[in-house]
């Protein structure tokens, strides 16, 4: 299974820690609570919250790596 963790806009050290802690997909991050993520990765709750927010952005397609439609002056771009 290929990891999509490297597509998140997070520091490379955080991404490495996520993978080493068993978080191989964005979905695995989203399935965890902030406390669980914090404990498993060894980061504060604030950092865990940032990781989950970034995973949510990625999952919603608002990450720059994901294509998205833009509406400008009533036209799709």
Secondary structure, DSSP 4 states (H G I P E B T S, - for coil): ----GGGSSS-HHHHHHHHHTT--SHHHHHTS-HHHHHHHHT--HHHHHHHHHHHHHHHTT-STTS----EETTEE-
